[in-house]
Amino acid sequence: MTEPFIKVRGLKFTYPGGVTALKNIDLEIMKGEVVAIIGQNGSGKTTLVKHFNGLLKPTRGDVIVNGKDTENFTTSQLSRDVGYVFQNPDDQLFTSKVIEEVRFGPKNLKFSEKEINEKVKYALKITGLLKKRNIHPLDLNLDEKKLLTIASIVAMNPQVIILDEPTGGQDHKGVKKIEKIINELKKTHTIILISHDMDFVARVAGKIIVMHSARILMTGTPKEVFAKPDLLKKTFLKPPSITQLAQSMKGIRNDTLTIDEFVEQL
């Protein structure tokens, strides 16, 4: 039987100020999955994923990543396993050229010059930043800065890529660009994303973890999760727009996720 790439057992985390952000968390993420973690602000989503790359250590319980107990490894040591793209790109950018930003990670991991060049070119190409490689990151717009933070993690080639609110602040075109990148990356990486965009989650995720008040409320496929609007109300979230419409009509399945599915039932 294949072992989960990420395994969490009995995880509790309390911040120094005394706020308990995670309570009795158990979960498994398999290699190659695209997993969305959803829930209202303050439910514990970001605190949870920061345990996957060692940014936070459990108050109690175990977090095992690729067979490694994160308690015993630094974030740097776990960087080949897990890469984290922060919600705010300005928290992650610090060099004077786009290409230098993307080169920094693989260079720090002691990749060969050939590997660095290959990975940087791929990362810039997949994010559409190849022609802007010599621009100062601060001269990019917000959408491009977000793409640059993704490129800088992709170039490090971690097995898991965490995307914290990847569509935040993006217009429709930007969301579609992020979706295209995820669809490409999932061929070779495990993807974990935090998002409040349920239409986006329904399109890209294969599994959803619903969080509420520091606990996991439910885990399931998009169809399983979004078919339970009453459960989602606890998290102040709503199913995708087409699912809400389906749930308001008689004779239409309450787990309908796409327009094509909807039309077929009319």
For each residue, the residues with C-beta under 8 A, 3 or more apart:
1:
2: 30 31
3: 7 67
4: 7 28 29 30 64
5: 29 30 31 65 66 159 160 190
6: 27 28 29 52 63 64 65 160 190
7: 3 4 27 28 29 62 63 64
8: 11 25 26 27 28 51 61 62 63 64
9: 26 61 62 64
10: 24 25 26 60 61 62
11: 8 22 24 25 26 48 51 58 60 61 62 63
12: 20 22 23 24 25 58 59 60 61
13: 20 21 22 47 51 56 58 59
14: 18 19 20 21 59
15: 18 19 20 21
16:
17:
18: 14 15
19: 14 15
20: 12 13 14 15 23 59 214
21: 13 14 15 44 47 214
22: 11 12 13 25 44 47 48 51 214 215
23: 12 20 213 214 215
24: 10 11 12 61 215
25: 8 10 11 12 22 44 48 61 215 216
26: 8 9 10 11 216
27: 6 7 8 209 216 219
28: 4 6 7 8
29: 4 5 6 7 33 35 160 190 192 207
30: 2 4 5 33 190
31: 2 5 159 190
32: 186 190
33: 29 30 190 191 206 207
34: 182 186 190 191 193 204 205 206 207
35: 29 190 191 192 193 205 206 207 208 209
36: 192 193 194 195 201 204 205 207 208 209
37: 45 48 49 192 193 194 208 209 211
38: 45 194 195 196 198 201 208 209 210 211 235 237
39: 43 44 45 210 211 212 217 235 237
40: 43 212 235 236 237
41:
42:
43: 39 40 211 212 213 214 235
44: 21 22 25 39 47 48 211 213 214 215
45: 37 38 39 48 49 194 211
46: 49 50 87 164 194
47: 13 21 22 44 50 51 56
48: 11 22 25 37 44 45 51 52 211
49: 37 45 46 52 53 84 162 164 192 194
50: 46 47 53 55 56 84
51: 8 11 13 22 47 48 54 55 56 57 58 63 70
52: 6 48 49 63 65 70 82 84 160 162 192
53: 49 50 65 70 75 78 79 81 82 83 84 162
54: 51 57 70 73 74 75 77 78
55: 50 51 75 84
56: 13 47 50 51
57: 51 54 70 71
58: 11 12 13 51 61 62 63 70 71
59: 12 13 14 20
60: 10 11 12
61: 8 9 10 11 12 24 25 58
62: 7 8 9 10 11 58 69 71
63: 6 7 8 11 51 52 58 69 70 71
64: 4 6 7 8 9 67 68 69 70
65: 5 6 52 53 68 70 78 81 82 160
66: 5 81 159
67: 3 64
68: 64 65 72 73 78 81
69: 62 63 64 72 73
70: 51 52 53 54 57 58 63 64 65 73 78
71: 57 58 62 63
72: 68 69
73: 54 68 69 70 77 78
74: 54 77 78
75: 53 54 55 78 79
76: 79
77: 54 73 74
78: 53 54 65 68 70 73 74 75 81 82
79: 53 75 76 82 83 105 109 156 158
80: 109 156 157 158 159
81: 53 65 66 68 78 158 159 160
82: 52 53 65 78 79 158 159 160 161 162
83: 53 79 105 153 154 156 158 160 161 162
84: 49 50 52 53 55 153 162 164
85: 92 149 150 153 161 162 163 164 166
86: 89 91 92 149 164
87: 46 91 164 165 168 194
88: 91 92
89: 86 92 93 142 145 146 148 149
90: 93 145
91: 86 87 88
92: 85 86 88 89 149 152
93: 89 90 101 137 138 145 148 149
94: 101
95: 100 101 104 137
96: 100 136 137
97: 100 101 133 134 135 136 137
98: 101 102 124 129 132 133 134 135 136 137 140 148
99: 102 103 120 124 133 134
100: 95 96 97 103 104
101: 93 94 95 97 98 104 137 148 151 152
102: 98 99 105 120 123 124 129 133 148 151 152 155
103: 99 100 106 107 116 120 155
104: 95 100 101 107 108 152
105: 79 83 102 108 109 152 153 155 156
106: 103 109 111 115 116 119 120 155 156 157
107: 103 104 110 111 116
108: 104 105
109: 79 80 105 106 156
110: 107
111: 106 107 115 116 119
112: 115 116
113: 116 117
114: 117 118
115: 106 111 112 118 119
116: 103 106 107 111 112 113 119 120 155
117: 113 114 120 121
118: 114 115 121 122
119: 106 111 115 116 122 123 154 155 156 157
120: 99 102 103 106 116 117 123 124 155
121: 117 118 124 125 130
122: 118 119 125 126 154 155
123: 102 119 120 126 127 150 151 152 154 155
124: 98 99 102 120 121 127 129 130 133 151
125: 121 122 128 130
126: 122 123 151 154 181 184 185
127: 123 124 147 148 150 151 154 181
128: 125 147 177
129: 98 102 124 132 133 144 147 148 151
130: 121 124 125 133
131:
132: 98 129 135 140 144
133: 97 98 99 102 124 129 130
134: 97 98 99
135: 97 98 132 139 140
136: 96 97 98 139
137: 93 95 96 97 98 101 140 145 148
138: 93
139: 135 136
140: 98 132 135 137 144 145 148
141: 144 145
142: 89 145 146 169
143: 146 147 169 170 171 174 177
144: 129 132 140 141 147 148
145: 89 90 93 137 140 141 142 148 149
146: 89 142 143 149 150 166 168 169 170 174 178
147: 127 128 129 143 144 150 151 177 181
148: 89 93 98 101 102 127 129 137 140 144 145 151 152
149: 85 86 89 92 93 145 146 152 153
150: 85 123 127 146 147 153 154 161 163 166 178 181
151: 101 102 123 124 126 127 129 147 148 154 155
152: 92 101 102 104 105 123 148 149 155 156
153: 83 84 85 105 149 150 156 158 161
154: 83 119 122 123 126 127 150 151 157 161 185
155: 102 103 105 106 116 119 120 122 123 151 152
156: 79 80 83 105 106 109 119 152 153
157: 80 106 119 154
158: 79 80 81 82 83 153 161 189
159: 5 31 66 80 81 82 189 190
160: 5 6 29 52 65 81 82 83 189 190 191 192
161: 82 83 85 150 153 154 158 185 189 190 191 192
162: 49 52 53 82 83 84 85 192 193 194
163: 85 150 166 178 182 191 192 193 194
164: 46 49 84 85 86 87 193 194
165: 87 168 194 195 196
166: 85 146 150 163 170 178 182 193 195
167: 170 174 175 178 195 197 200
168: 87 146 165 196
169: 142 143 146 174
170: 143 146 166 167 173 174 175 177 178
171: 143 174 175
172: 175 176
173: 170 176 177
174: 143 146 167 169 170 171 177 178
175: 167 170 171 172 178 179 197 200
176: 172 173 179 180
177: 128 143 147 170 173 174 180 181
178: 146 150 163 166 167 170 174 175 181 182 200
179: 175 176 182 183 200 203 204
180: 176 177 183 184
181: 126 127 147 150 177 178 184 185
182: 34 163 166 178 179 185 186 191 193 204
183: 179 180 186 204
184: 126 180 181 187
185: 126 154 161 181 182 188 189 191
186: 32 34 182 183 189 191
187: 184
188: 185
189: 158 159 160 161 185 186
190: 5 6 29 30 31 32 33 34 35 159 160 161
191: 33 34 35 160 161 163 182 185 186 204
192: 29 35 36 37 49 52 160 161 162 163
193: 34 35 36 37 162 163 164 166 182 201 204 205
194: 36 37 38 45 46 49 87 162 163 164 165
195: 36 38 165 166 167 198 200 201
196: 38 165 168 237
197: 167 175 200 201
198: 38 195 201 202 226 237 238 239 240
199: 202 203 240 241 242
200: 167 175 178 179 195 197 203 204
201: 36 38 193 195 197 198 204 205 208 222 240
202: 198 199 205 222 226 239 240 243 257
203: 179 199 200
204: 34 36 179 182 183 191 193 200 201
205: 34 35 36 193 201 202 208 222
206: 33 34 35 221 222
207: 29 33 34 35 36 219 220 221
208: 35 36 37 38 201 205 218 219 220 221 222 225
209: 27 35 36 37 38 216 218 219
210: 38 39 216 217 218 219 225 231 232 235
211: 37 38 39 43 44 45 48 214 215 216 217 235
212: 39 40 43 215 217 234 235
213: 23 43 44
214: 20 21 22 23 43 44 211
215: 22 23 24 25 44 211 212
216: 25 26 27 209 210 211 219
217: 39 210 211 212 231 234 235
218: 208 209 210 224 225 228 231
219: 27 207 208 209 210 216
220: 207 208 223 224 225
221: 206 207 208 224 225
222: 201 202 205 206 208 225 226 257
223: 220 226 227 255 257
224: 218 220 221 227 228 255
225: 208 210 218 220 221 222 228 231 232
226: 198 202 222 223 229 232 239 240 243 255 257
227: 223 224 243 254 255
228: 218 224 225 231 232
229: 226 232 233 238 239 244 247 254
230: 233
231: 210 217 218 225 228 234 235
232: 210 225 226 228 229 235 237 238 239
233: 229 230 236 237
234: 212 217 231
235: 38 39 40 43 210 211 212 217 231 232
236: 40 233
237: 38 39 40 196 198 232 233
238: 198 229 232 244
239: 198 202 226 229 232 243 244 247
240: 198 199 201 202 226 243 244 257
241: 199 244 245
242: 199 245 246 256 257 258 259 261 262
243: 202 226 227 239 240 246 247 254 255 256 257
244: 229 238 239 240 241 247 248
245: 241 242 248 249 262
246: 242 243 249 252 253 254 256 262 265
247: 229 239 243 244 252 254
248: 244 245
249: 245 246 252
250:
251: 265
252: 246 247 249 256 262 265 266
253: 246 256 261 265
254: 227 229 243 246 247
255: 223 224 226 227 243
256: 242 243 246 252 253 261 262 265
257: 202 222 223 226 240 242 243 261
258: 242 261 262
259: 242 262 263
260: 263 264
261: 242 253 256 257 258 264 265
262: 242 245 246 252 256 258 259 265 266
263: 259 260 266
264: 260 261
265: 246 251 252 253 256 261 262
266: 252 262 263
